[in-house]
C-alpha cells in the first residue's frame, strides 16, 4: 500500500434469486480520507450491491463481476461520495442454494417493487457508462 491513500473493506451476506452469497468488496481511495467518508463508502457499497444482487441469479452475477459491470456501476455510484482509485470485489462466495419456493408472498411483492426501482437506476448507470465510452471513442478518433 502506498502512503497517503486509504482502503475500505467490508464483508456481508446477501441473498440473490437462487442462493445465499458472501461478498467482500475492496475500495482504494485516491487520498487519505476521514472515517466518516470511509463509513459512507462502506454503507453505499453495501446498499448498491444488495440492490444489484437481489434481482439476479448467481450465473448472471459471476458474468457481471468477470466483465467488470458490477464494479464500474458501483464506482460511478460511489464517485458521488468520494472518487476512488480502485473498486473491486475481493471475494464472491456461494454459501448455499436457496430454493425459489422459500420466498414468501409478501416478500415477493416487496422484492418486485424494489427490483423495478433498482432496474431503473442500473439502466441509467449503464446508459451513463455507454455514453462515456462513446465520448471517449469519439475523442480518440478526433484526437
MIGUNU-382510 format. One record per residue (C-alpha): residue in three letters; x negated, z, y. Coordinates in nm, 4 decimals. Layout:
# residues N
SITE|ALA|X|Z|Y;
...
***
This chain:
# residues 143
SITE|UNK|0.0000|0.0000|0.0000;
SITE|UNK|-0.1245|-0.0832|0.3454;
SITE|UNK|-0.1343|0.1737|0.6189;
SITE|UNK|0.1337|0.1513|0.8834;
SITE|UNK|0.4216|0.0496|0.6580;
SITE|UNK|0.6829|0.2441|0.4640;
SITE|UNK|0.8645|0.1751|0.1425;
SITE|UNK|1.2143|0.2666|0.0325;
SITE|UNK|1.3119|0.3176|-0.3297;
SITE|UNK|1.6398|0.4122|-0.4867;
SITE|UNK|1.7864|0.4443|-0.8344;
SITE|UNK|2.1531|0.4378|-0.9245;
SITE|UNK|2.4031|0.3317|-1.1867;
SITE|UNK|2.6779|0.0833|-1.1221;
SITE|UNK|2.9499|-0.0851|-1.3261;
SITE|UNK|2.9727|-0.4608|-1.3408;
SITE|UNK|3.2542|-0.6523|-1.5080;
SITE|UNK|3.1200|-0.6179|-1.8606;
SITE|UNK|2.8500|-0.3481|-1.8626;
SITE|UNK|2.7027|-0.0368|-1.7081;
SITE|UNK|2.3777|-0.1065|-1.5235;
SITE|UNK|2.0855|0.0905|-1.3861;
SITE|UNK|1.9303|-0.0631|-1.0748;
SITE|UNK|1.6205|0.0282|-0.8767;
SITE|UNK|1.5781|-0.1653|-0.5513;
SITE|UNK|1.2406|-0.1649|-0.3735;
SITE|UNK|1.2105|-0.2339|0.0007;
SITE|UNK|0.8996|-0.2525|0.2183;
SITE|UNK|0.9319|-0.2233|0.5963;
SITE|UNK|0.7115|-0.4024|0.8468;
SITE|UNK|0.6032|-0.0831|1.0283;
SITE|UNK|0.6351|0.2919|0.9900;
SITE|UNK|0.9979|0.3940|1.0321;
SITE|UNK|1.1784|0.7228|1.0663;
SITE|UNK|1.3552|0.8970|0.7828;
SITE|UNK|1.6931|0.8098|0.9364;
SITE|UNK|1.6125|0.4384|0.9203;
SITE|UNK|1.4930|0.4698|0.5594;
SITE|UNK|1.8144|0.6533|0.4674;
SITE|UNK|2.0238|0.3880|0.6434;
SITE|UNK|1.8389|0.1152|0.4497;
SITE|UNK|1.8925|0.3041|0.1238;
SITE|UNK|2.2635|0.3594|0.1933;
SITE|UNK|2.3289|-0.0020|0.2976;
SITE|UNK|2.1336|-0.1336|-0.0018;
SITE|UNK|2.3393|0.0742|-0.2411;
SITE|UNK|2.6639|-0.0322|-0.0724;
SITE|UNK|2.5701|-0.4034|-0.0797;
SITE|UNK|2.4514|-0.4010|-0.4416;
SITE|UNK|2.7548|-0.2038|-0.5596;
SITE|UNK|2.9949|-0.4508|-0.3977;
SITE|UNK|2.7938|-0.7521|-0.5169;
SITE|UNK|2.7743|-0.6361|-0.8775;
SITE|UNK|3.1349|-0.5222|-0.9292;
SITE|UNK|3.2666|-0.8789|-0.9356;
SITE|UNK|3.0037|-1.0369|-1.1616;
SITE|UNK|2.9021|-1.0313|-1.5274;
SITE|UNK|2.5533|-0.9397|-1.6462;
SITE|UNK|2.4688|-1.3027|-1.7188;
SITE|UNK|2.5560|-1.4065|-1.3612;
SITE|UNK|2.3580|-1.1122|-1.2239;
SITE|UNK|2.0448|-1.1988|-1.4234;
SITE|UNK|2.0520|-1.5556|-1.2945;
SITE|UNK|2.1143|-1.4371|-0.9353;
SITE|UNK|1.8187|-1.1981|-0.9489;
SITE|UNK|1.5865|-1.4546|-1.1040;
SITE|UNK|1.6878|-1.7202|-0.8493;
SITE|UNK|1.6445|-1.4611|-0.5700;
SITE|UNK|2.0046|-1.4973|-0.4434;
SITE|UNK|2.0793|-1.1251|-0.4542;
SITE|UNK|1.7567|-1.0308|-0.2760;
SITE|UNK|1.7994|-1.2913|0.0009;
SITE|UNK|2.1560|-1.1835|0.0694;
SITE|UNK|2.0504|-0.8197|0.0722;
SITE|UNK|1.7571|-0.8888|0.3071;
SITE|UNK|1.9851|-1.0726|0.5509;
SITE|UNK|2.2314|-0.7837|0.5482;
SITE|UNK|1.9579|-0.5195|0.5884;
SITE|UNK|1.7860|-0.7124|0.8669;
SITE|UNK|2.0547|-0.5720|1.0977;
SITE|UNK|1.9282|-0.2198|1.0235;
SITE|UNK|1.5552|-0.2953|1.0243;
SITE|UNK|1.3551|-0.6123|0.9435;
SITE|UNK|1.1923|-0.5903|0.6022;
SITE|UNK|0.8650|-0.7336|0.4772;
SITE|UNK|0.9903|-0.7378|0.1174;
SITE|UNK|1.3205|-0.6816|-0.0588;
SITE|UNK|1.3152|-0.6836|-0.4392;
SITE|UNK|1.4931|-0.5454|-0.7432;
SITE|UNK|1.2276|-0.3427|-0.9228;
SITE|UNK|1.4362|-0.2592|-1.2297;
SITE|UNK|1.7584|-0.4050|-1.3658;
SITE|UNK|1.8621|-0.2434|-1.6913;
SITE|UNK|2.1772|-0.2772|-1.9013;
SITE|UNK|2.2647|0.0733|-2.0214;
SITE|UNK|2.5683|-0.0183|-2.2286;
SITE|UNK|2.8540|-0.2572|-2.2704;
SITE|UNK|3.1907|-0.1781|-2.1215;
SITE|UNK|3.4962|-0.3402|-2.2750;
SITE|UNK|3.7224|-0.5032|-2.0203;
SITE|UNK|4.0212|-0.3102|-2.1600;
SITE|UNK|3.8741|0.0140|-2.0225;
SITE|UNK|3.9678|-0.0799|-1.6679;
SITE|UNK|4.2914|0.0924|-1.5693;
SITE|UNK|4.5732|-0.0945|-1.3956;
SITE|UNK|4.5274|0.0994|-1.0683;
SITE|UNK|4.1571|0.0262|-1.0701;
SITE|UNK|4.2247|-0.3425|-1.1358;
SITE|UNK|4.4306|-0.3766|-0.8174;
SITE|UNK|4.1729|-0.1869|-0.6123;
SITE|UNK|3.8938|-0.3972|-0.7642;
SITE|UNK|4.0779|-0.7202|-0.6821;
SITE|UNK|4.1191|-0.6157|-0.3167;
SITE|UNK|3.7537|-0.5119|-0.2855;
SITE|UNK|3.6445|-0.8318|-0.4581;
SITE|UNK|3.8284|-1.0506|-0.2073;
SITE|UNK|3.6605|-0.8746|0.0855;
SITE|UNK|3.3141|-0.8870|-0.0723;
SITE|UNK|3.3509|-1.2514|-0.1742;
SITE|UNK|3.4252|-1.3446|0.1872;
SITE|UNK|3.1114|-1.1595|0.3018;
SITE|UNK|2.8990|-1.3216|0.0302;
SITE|UNK|3.0309|-1.6690|0.1120;
SITE|UNK|2.9451|-1.6075|0.4780;
SITE|UNK|2.5951|-1.4885|0.3798;
SITE|UNK|2.5390|-1.7913|0.1562;
SITE|UNK|2.6513|-2.0239|0.4357;
SITE|UNK|2.4029|-1.8500|0.6661;
SITE|UNK|2.1250|-1.8952|0.4104;
SITE|UNK|2.2091|-2.2634|0.3597;
SITE|UNK|2.2288|-2.3241|0.7359;
SITE|UNK|1.8928|-2.1507|0.7810;
SITE|UNK|1.7342|-2.3617|0.5057;
SITE|UNK|1.8773|-2.6828|0.6548;
SITE|UNK|1.7474|-2.5959|1.0014;
SITE|UNK|1.4041|-2.5202|0.8535;
SITE|UNK|1.4039|-2.8533|0.6684;
SITE|UNK|1.5056|-3.0465|0.9807;
SITE|UNK|1.2395|-2.8636|1.1837;
SITE|UNK|0.9768|-2.9553|0.9203;
SITE|UNK|1.0782|-3.3220|0.9328;
SITE|UNK|1.0666|-3.3408|1.3130;
SITE|UNK|0.7551|-3.1207|1.3497;
***
